[in-house]
Amino acid sequence: MTSARITIDRDFTIADVPRRLFGSFVEHMGRCVYTGIYEPGHPQADERGFRRDVLELVREMGPTVVRYPGGNFVSGYRWEDGVGPVEDRPVRIDGAWHTIETNAFGLHEFVDWSREADVEIMQAINLGTRGVEEARALVEYANHPGGTYWSDLRRRNGAADPFDIKLWCLGNELDGPWQIGHKTAAEYGRLAQETAKAMKLVDDSIELVAVGSSNRGMPTFGSWEHTVLTHAYDEVDYISMHAYYQEHDGDAESFVAEAVEMDAFIEGVIATVDAVKAAGKHTRQVDISFDEWNVWYQSGLDTDDQPHQVSKTWREHPRLIEDTYSVTDAVVVGTFLNSLLRHGDRVRIANQAQLVNVIAPIRSEQGGSAWRQTSFWPFERMARLARGRILLLAVTASQISTKRYGDVDSIDAAATFDEETGRVVLFVANRSLDSANDLTVDLRGFGDLRIANAETLTIPEGGDRHTANLESAPDTVHMVPLTAAEVVDGAVRATLPPLSWSVIELG
């Protein structure tokens, strides 16, 4: 048995819970759009081709903001190809994922879908093969009321009212040699600065996200962010972060501790942003948009399923990186959500990549059913329950040994307090693969609290840590009651199952 003690004081908080922290991502990649959210002719499709079964799961999962249309895809994308009558739209090749893009689904369709899904749009622009003029024109097309060339074109294309998109990404992963239009930090920093200025001259109410390093392992990590922000600090509102994690060589102990790496990554970017702020004597604060994160098994899979080893055949919406997620993966996803929430004072936007089929919490089959992956559950619970203020936790825990990170806490936790309802919600993972955790939570300043609900995601009876939800068995892994939880003398006492992610609601 491992053990842990968490102390929570009502007066010690970090920040308000940023609602954009619970974002997702729809890219024209694999089957995310086509046969994912959009499949005309499907038995569950509405008159616009939107899959209602997928929409129901999206609404249930509760993402607040969705990034679109990429990703690597956007660095070669002409947004004009996706507007106007569908029959007149050009068919293009997409070099990013070696696919045929029909453009049957574009900006107007995504705006309509986002309204059905009740999500905010986070629109990415192409700064790989295009630049200032195309970005400025897109803002005019989307947000200007009318009476100008681009806004009147939107109106002729069926949208009399502006889309009023507030959140924009200034390109994608442009430090990556794989990116169409790859640039140096100085090249991108100047382009981002001038593009941002032009976009805000069209609509000064928009918020802009500059491209950060593609991941912490990039040789330019740190220096890229510093150079880009030295140029564009006054013009942008956020710098982006991207990170994907996987289990390596059966080293599950290190895998369940990957949030340690995410914590360090976030804190490194914060330090760089603040160094630029201090050196430039800036007064405003640039925050972080962690707009791609997830578990992604980039090695050990079928080569035809990997985007960097795609078939030489040009195909429409082939299967790409359709990872099947296990109990282990879901617990790790839960710890990533904990990490993001703990850093919610600076990480104000986050997008799990992606929403449907492509390394996604929701899966669907062409002409068939849609179902929840194991990773659906931590996202859904936190998006729904994390309200009010983020609480600062004092954690003392027994340690578990890992190859990659040394000794780490046996638990990973985050918590929120909603003053309106008086509700405290604790999100806590037990990292131990084989030992339950005896948890005590000291509550200070909250008055009398009782457990309103307690649930856990863990290995189901008869399963193991690799158990997953499949089309043939879609409900094998889900949240179940955490029966060993109670309030005793003003403290919460709970026994957390091995390899679990739990939610304890106190009211």
Legacy VTK file of the C-alpha trace (Angstrom):
# vtk DataFile Version 3.0
C-alpha trace
ASCII
DATASET POLYDATA
POINTS 507 float
0.000 0.000 0.000
1.315 3.430 -0.950
0.051 6.532 0.823
-0.382 10.241 0.302
-1.589 13.335 2.132
-2.968 16.433 0.425
-3.642 19.675 2.278
-6.088 22.133 0.696
-6.831 25.609 2.075
-9.704 27.664 0.741
-7.557 30.827 0.758
-4.704 29.384 -1.308
-5.679 29.445 -4.964
-3.821 29.692 -8.281
-6.256 31.273 -10.743
-9.745 30.996 -12.135
-10.401 27.825 -14.135
-9.849 28.832 -17.797
-12.762 27.394 -19.758
-10.606 27.235 -22.893
-8.375 24.716 -21.100
-10.805 22.011 -22.234
-10.241 22.335 -25.960
-9.938 19.882 -28.812
-8.660 19.823 -32.376
-10.155 18.998 -35.777
-7.627 18.659 -38.598
-8.050 17.595 -42.204
-6.041 14.482 -41.430
-7.022 10.852 -41.750
-10.660 10.319 -40.799
-11.123 13.183 -38.338
-13.297 15.256 -40.689
-14.432 12.834 -43.378
-16.270 9.845 -41.814
-15.537 11.429 -38.423
-17.598 14.555 -37.827
-18.854 14.682 -41.434
-20.287 11.791 -43.443
-23.162 12.534 -45.839
-25.217 9.412 -46.427
-24.528 7.927 -43.005
-27.713 6.705 -41.270
-27.018 9.204 -38.462
-26.123 12.142 -40.751
-28.277 15.269 -40.754
-29.146 17.243 -43.877
-25.703 18.928 -43.816
-23.807 15.664 -43.503
-22.920 16.080 -39.825
-22.916 12.791 -37.943
-25.433 13.199 -35.140
-24.064 10.242 -33.187
-20.628 11.864 -33.141
-22.123 15.266 -32.283
-23.916 13.744 -29.296
-20.634 12.327 -27.998
-18.847 15.643 -28.583
-21.516 17.514 -26.627
-21.260 14.929 -23.851
-17.458 15.189 -23.726
-17.759 18.962 -23.463
-14.872 20.614 -25.358
-15.144 24.384 -25.163
-12.936 25.408 -28.091
-11.813 23.495 -31.197
-8.736 24.307 -33.281
-9.190 24.032 -37.067
-8.143 23.104 -39.833
-4.641 22.022 -38.736
-1.993 21.109 -37.846
0.512 20.305 -40.536
-2.350 20.449 -43.037
-2.778 24.210 -42.657
0.765 24.998 -43.823
-0.177 24.116 -47.404
-3.877 24.996 -47.290
-5.709 27.623 -49.360
-8.689 28.652 -47.254
-10.472 29.970 -50.365
-10.716 26.363 -51.642
-13.142 25.542 -48.834
-15.753 28.261 -49.440
-18.400 28.761 -52.096
-20.562 26.120 -53.819
-19.190 22.671 -53.040
-19.445 21.567 -56.666
-17.126 24.425 -57.652
-14.450 23.757 -55.070
-11.130 22.388 -56.362
-9.771 18.966 -55.440
-6.180 19.313 -54.196
-3.362 17.104 -53.033
-2.291 17.585 -49.409
1.446 17.104 -49.050
1.374 17.089 -45.254
-0.467 13.759 -45.013
-0.127 12.583 -48.635
-3.865 12.574 -49.238
-6.489 13.908 -51.643
-8.472 16.817 -50.200
-11.881 17.230 -51.845
-12.691 20.461 -49.966
-16.266 19.250 -49.535
-15.911 20.416 -45.927
-14.557 23.931 -45.350
-14.927 27.068 -43.271
-18.713 27.509 -43.570
-19.315 23.843 -42.768
-17.008 24.044 -39.747
-18.714 27.187 -38.462
-22.111 25.460 -38.761
-20.756 22.318 -37.066
-19.172 24.343 -34.234
-22.525 25.944 -33.499
-24.161 22.523 -33.325
-21.381 21.296 -31.041
-21.506 24.510 -28.948
-17.764 25.142 -29.212
-15.673 28.242 -29.860
-13.584 28.252 -33.034
-9.802 28.512 -32.887
-8.872 29.245 -36.505
-5.377 28.490 -37.768
-3.920 30.356 -40.739
-1.313 29.250 -43.278
2.056 30.896 -42.665
3.933 28.110 -44.421
3.202 28.793 -48.092
1.197 31.993 -47.623
1.459 35.179 -45.620
0.179 38.578 -44.546
-2.336 39.273 -47.324
-4.061 35.876 -47.215
-4.365 36.049 -43.408
-5.722 39.579 -43.486
-8.243 38.585 -46.143
-9.447 35.620 -44.086
-10.120 37.828 -41.060
-12.086 40.198 -43.288
-14.025 37.298 -44.807
-14.857 35.810 -41.400
-15.412 38.855 -39.205
-16.227 41.995 -41.207
-19.976 42.749 -41.366
-20.203 43.625 -45.073
-19.630 46.196 -47.745
-16.126 45.016 -48.672
-14.876 42.473 -51.181
-14.179 39.581 -48.821
-17.089 40.164 -46.440
-19.524 40.443 -49.341
-18.150 37.199 -50.752
-18.999 35.530 -47.430
-22.510 36.941 -47.679
-22.876 35.643 -51.251
-21.721 32.269 -49.972
-24.681 32.127 -47.606
-23.507 33.722 -44.347
-25.058 37.172 -43.933
-23.727 37.558 -40.386
-20.011 37.563 -39.539
-18.542 34.411 -38.007
-16.947 36.591 -35.299
-13.959 34.274 -34.767
-11.905 35.660 -31.871
-9.056 33.171 -31.523
-6.435 32.688 -34.272
-3.245 30.622 -34.613
-0.414 32.225 -36.593
0.619 29.034 -38.377
1.711 25.648 -37.099
5.024 24.029 -36.026
7.097 26.151 -38.390
10.336 25.246 -36.593
9.855 21.640 -37.774
11.816 20.545 -40.892
8.790 18.395 -41.787
6.582 21.475 -42.067
5.662 22.865 -45.475
7.262 26.318 -45.417
9.669 25.557 -42.539
11.323 28.735 -41.252
14.036 29.928 -38.928
12.954 31.615 -35.699
13.915 35.055 -37.032
12.056 34.495 -40.302
8.941 33.323 -38.511
9.133 35.961 -35.757
9.090 38.803 -38.275
6.353 37.179 -40.343
4.219 36.558 -37.251
4.716 40.141 -36.116
3.666 41.683 -39.429
0.797 39.224 -39.966
-0.521 39.934 -36.476
-0.436 43.681 -37.090
-2.330 43.329 -40.367
-4.952 41.004 -38.881
-5.603 43.321 -35.953
-5.980 46.274 -38.303
-8.998 44.422 -39.711
-10.381 43.363 -36.317
-8.653 44.597 -33.166
-10.771 42.358 -30.919
-9.076 39.101 -32.002
-6.551 37.117 -29.934
-3.456 35.642 -31.565
-1.320 32.587 -30.830
2.302 32.567 -32.030
3.979 29.270 -32.929
6.281 27.882 -30.251
8.684 24.969 -30.559
7.070 21.814 -31.936
8.185 19.933 -28.814
10.647 20.145 -25.940
13.082 17.847 -27.766
13.632 20.271 -30.647
17.238 21.504 -30.858
15.896 25.062 -31.061
13.576 24.731 -28.041
13.848 27.801 -25.840
15.854 29.860 -28.301
12.951 29.631 -30.801
10.421 30.998 -28.308
12.858 33.704 -27.205
13.552 34.909 -30.749
9.922 34.766 -31.902
8.680 36.707 -28.886
11.499 39.225 -29.120
9.955 40.169 -32.465
6.247 39.648 -31.806
5.685 40.029 -28.042
3.562 43.165 -28.336
1.427 41.761 -31.164
0.496 38.303 -29.806
-1.436 37.047 -26.799
-0.171 33.473 -26.507
2.747 31.247 -27.456
1.914 27.658 -28.402
3.158 24.357 -26.985
2.847 20.871 -28.491
3.665 17.542 -26.819
2.892 13.872 -27.417
3.832 10.994 -25.141
3.878 7.214 -25.376
4.991 4.169 -23.448
8.480 3.052 -24.509
9.635 -0.587 -24.397
7.095 -1.634 -21.787
8.348 0.957 -19.282
4.929 1.608 -17.790
6.327 3.141 -14.588
7.922 6.000 -16.529
4.882 6.360 -18.767
2.469 6.963 -15.898
4.883 9.637 -14.627
4.975 11.594 -17.921
3.117 14.521 -16.339
6.444 15.271 -14.616
7.843 15.990 -18.088
4.762 18.059 -19.013
5.169 20.123 -15.827
8.827 20.822 -16.660
7.984 21.723 -20.275
5.307 24.219 -19.217
7.530 25.799 -16.583
10.388 26.122 -19.093
8.209 27.988 -21.561
6.852 30.248 -18.817
10.438 31.110 -17.829
11.326 31.985 -21.442
8.218 34.138 -21.930
8.916 36.011 -18.720
12.578 36.537 -19.657
11.495 38.221 -22.910
8.927 40.263 -21.009
11.548 41.488 -18.549
14.217 42.204 -21.181
11.765 44.082 -23.386
10.256 45.988 -20.441
6.801 44.843 -21.570
3.854 45.411 -19.255
1.294 43.053 -20.784
1.378 39.304 -20.190
1.756 36.683 -22.935
0.296 33.358 -21.824
0.433 29.802 -23.164
-1.777 27.916 -25.596
-0.962 24.207 -25.231
-2.825 23.579 -28.459
-1.677 20.021 -29.167
-1.250 17.372 -26.487
-2.067 13.693 -26.128
-0.800 10.122 -25.962
0.396 9.139 -29.441
2.140 5.865 -30.240
4.564 7.053 -32.904
6.623 3.865 -32.979
5.814 0.176 -33.225
2.719 0.514 -35.386
1.890 -0.472 -38.946
3.982 1.666 -41.295
0.947 2.414 -43.467
-0.720 3.960 -40.428
2.122 6.424 -39.835
2.005 9.850 -41.486
5.770 9.910 -42.023
5.655 6.536 -43.774
2.426 6.828 -45.711
1.569 4.782 -48.764
2.642 6.243 -52.088
-0.962 5.982 -53.209
-2.884 9.263 -53.005
-6.123 8.540 -51.149
-9.060 10.399 -49.658
-9.229 10.302 -45.841
-7.122 7.145 -45.239
-6.821 5.715 -41.753
-3.988 7.543 -39.983
-2.825 7.123 -36.370
-6.085 5.649 -35.087
-4.616 4.628 -31.746
-6.707 2.409 -29.494
-6.390 3.666 -25.926
-6.068 1.453 -22.863
-6.712 1.926 -19.154
-3.056 2.950 -18.800
-3.409 5.588 -21.509
-6.561 7.012 -19.903
-4.871 7.382 -16.519
-1.939 9.169 -18.189
-4.354 11.479 -20.034
-5.921 12.235 -16.649
-2.525 13.271 -15.253
-1.972 15.563 -18.262
-5.294 17.248 -17.529
-4.167 17.610 -13.901
-0.924 19.247 -15.043
-2.723 21.687 -17.329
-5.143 22.623 -14.554
-2.319 23.142 -12.038
-0.759 25.613 -14.481
-4.043 27.333 -15.338
-2.711 30.741 -14.313
-0.507 30.714 -17.437
-1.820 27.892 -19.616
-5.079 29.566 -20.605
-5.851 27.447 -23.677
-5.263 23.735 -24.295
-6.380 21.419 -27.088
-6.308 17.650 -26.906
-5.367 16.393 -30.366
-7.572 15.244 -32.012
-11.335 14.963 -31.533
-12.444 11.985 -33.639
-10.575 8.913 -34.957
-7.090 10.459 -35.162
-5.480 9.757 -31.733
-8.897 10.660 -30.423
-11.203 10.137 -27.428
-14.060 9.442 -29.865
-13.966 6.782 -32.569
-16.330 6.158 -35.454
-16.629 3.772 -38.359
-17.685 4.712 -41.869
-21.351 3.757 -42.155
-21.136 2.289 -38.650
-21.193 3.238 -35.013
-19.389 5.793 -32.847
-18.049 5.128 -29.361
-16.038 6.547 -26.449
-12.405 5.563 -26.005
-11.030 5.195 -22.468
-9.468 8.677 -22.697
-12.928 10.207 -23.180
-13.725 9.871 -19.487
-11.054 11.990 -17.745
-11.653 14.806 -20.245
-15.429 14.686 -19.850
-15.286 14.676 -16.054
-12.804 17.532 -15.764
-14.455 19.679 -18.458
-17.772 19.351 -16.640
-16.664 19.549 -13.013
-13.644 21.898 -12.884
-15.299 25.210 -11.999
-14.429 28.321 -10.036
-10.858 28.632 -8.726
-7.882 26.296 -9.068
-6.638 25.307 -5.620
-2.982 25.192 -4.576
-2.227 21.733 -3.192
0.399 20.723 -0.655
1.191 17.080 -1.422
3.230 14.582 0.575
3.315 11.113 -0.960
5.248 7.891 -0.912
7.509 7.558 -3.937
7.576 5.192 -6.881
10.731 4.520 -8.872
10.934 5.237 -12.615
13.757 4.805 -15.138
13.238 8.162 -16.847
12.287 10.451 -13.972
13.775 8.874 -10.871
11.561 8.796 -7.799
8.207 10.518 -8.250
5.105 10.984 -6.113
2.807 7.966 -6.130
-0.140 10.300 -6.797
-0.778 13.187 -9.188
-3.529 15.637 -8.259
-5.354 18.884 -9.008
-8.415 20.482 -7.424
-10.940 23.277 -7.863
-13.332 25.221 -5.634
-16.546 26.813 -6.865
-17.555 29.489 -4.360
-21.025 29.810 -5.887
-21.934 26.208 -5.181
-19.498 25.563 -2.339
-18.247 22.502 -4.211
-14.659 21.214 -4.034
-13.583 18.730 -6.704
-10.389 16.692 -6.431
-8.875 14.971 -9.464
-6.264 12.423 -8.416
-4.323 9.627 -10.117
-2.662 6.691 -8.405
0.495 6.037 -10.439
1.303 2.741 -8.775
0.685 -0.161 -11.148
0.072 -2.731 -8.436
-0.564 -0.986 -5.104
-3.620 0.798 -3.794
-3.038 4.232 -2.290
-4.230 5.265 1.154
-5.123 8.931 0.583
-5.906 11.569 3.209
-7.067 15.047 2.206
-7.034 17.770 4.878
-9.595 20.489 4.128
-9.119 23.913 5.687
-11.560 26.796 5.641
-14.350 25.118 3.684
-16.724 24.429 6.565
-18.618 21.162 6.760
-18.224 19.128 3.609
-19.499 15.719 2.633
-18.765 13.498 -0.321
-21.331 14.239 -3.010
-19.889 11.758 -5.476
-16.719 9.704 -5.895
-15.723 7.816 -9.034
-12.673 6.168 -10.477
-11.362 4.887 -13.794
-9.269 1.779 -13.265
-8.719 -1.766 -14.496
-12.118 -3.434 -14.885
-12.830 -6.809 -13.336
-11.339 -9.523 -15.528
-9.215 -7.017 -17.443
-5.670 -5.709 -17.254
-3.925 -2.390 -17.801
-4.142 -2.857 -21.579
-7.953 -3.227 -21.620
-9.589 -0.843 -24.099
-12.999 0.104 -25.464
-13.623 -1.408 -28.895
-16.463 -1.084 -31.378
-17.577 -4.568 -30.351
-17.291 -3.738 -26.617
-17.582 0.062 -26.322
-18.374 0.291 -22.604
-15.745 -1.972 -21.070
-13.808 0.876 -19.449
-15.651 3.784 -17.833
-15.965 5.658 -14.553
-17.201 3.480 -11.686
-18.060 4.309 -8.062
-15.113 4.826 -5.711
-16.678 3.134 -2.725
-13.732 3.467 -0.357
-14.101 7.216 0.181
-15.512 9.045 3.207
-15.143 12.187 5.324
-13.793 11.486 8.809
-13.177 14.321 11.310
-13.143 16.913 8.546
-10.687 15.027 6.327
-11.310 12.944 3.247
-10.050 9.394 3.444
-10.024 7.289 0.305
-8.416 4.149 -0.999
-7.391 4.664 -4.603
-7.166 1.497 -6.713
-3.866 0.704 -8.437
-3.443 2.487 -11.781
-6.457 4.759 -11.465
-7.684 8.295 -12.066
-10.383 9.379 -9.627
-12.757 12.270 -9.077
-13.984 13.142 -5.574
-16.729 15.781 -5.376
-17.329 17.454 -2.014
-20.324 19.619 -1.258
LINES 1 508
507 0 1 2 3 4 5 6 7 8 9 10 11 12 13 14 15 16 17 18 19 20 21 22 23 24 25 26 27 28 29 30 31 32 33 34 35 36 37 38 39 40 41 42 43 44 45 46 47 48 49 50 51 52 53 54 55 56 57 58 59 60 61 62 63 64 65 66 67 68 69 70 71 72 73 74 75 76 77 78 79 80 81 82 83 84 85 86 87 88 89 90 91 92 93 94 95 96 97 98 99 100 101 102 103 104 105 106 107 108 109 110 111 112 113 114 115 116 117 118 119 120 121 122 123 124 125 126 127 128 129 130 131 132 133 134 135 136 137 138 139 140 141 142 143 144 145 146 147 148 149 150 151 152 153 154 155 156 157 158 159 160 161 162 163 164 165 166 167 168 169 170 171 172 173 174 175 176 177 178 179 180 181 182 183 184 185 186 187 188 189 190 191 192 193 194 195 196 197 198 199 200 201 202 203 204 205 206 207 208 209 210 211 212 213 214 215 216 217 218 219 220 221 222 223 224 225 226 227 228 229 230 231 232 233 234 235 236 237 238 239 240 241 242 243 244 245 246 247 248 249 250 251 252 253 254 255 256 257 258 259 260 261 262 263 264 265 266 267 268 269 270 271 272 273 274 275 276 277 278 279 280 281 282 283 284 285 286 287 288 289 290 291 292 293 294 295 296 297 298 299 300 301 302 303 304 305 306 307 308 309 310 311 312 313 314 315 316 317 318 319 320 321 322 323 324 325 326 327 328 329 330 331 332 333 334 335 336 337 338 339 340 341 342 343 344 345 346 347 348 349 350 351 352 353 354 355 356 357 358 359 360 361 362 363 364 365 366 367 368 369 370 371 372 373 374 375 376 377 378 379 380 381 382 383 384 385 386 387 388 389 390 391 392 393 394 395 396 397 398 399 400 401 402 403 404 405 406 407 408 409 410 411 412 413 414 415 416 417 418 419 420 421 422 423 424 425 426 427 428 429 430 431 432 433 434 435 436 437 438 439 440 441 442 443 444 445 446 447 448 449 450 451 452 453 454 455 456 457 458 459 460 461 462 463 464 465 466 467 468 469 470 471 472 473 474 475 476 477 478 479 480 481 482 483 484 485 486 487 488 489 490 491 492 493 494 495 496 497 498 499 500 501 502 503 504 505 506
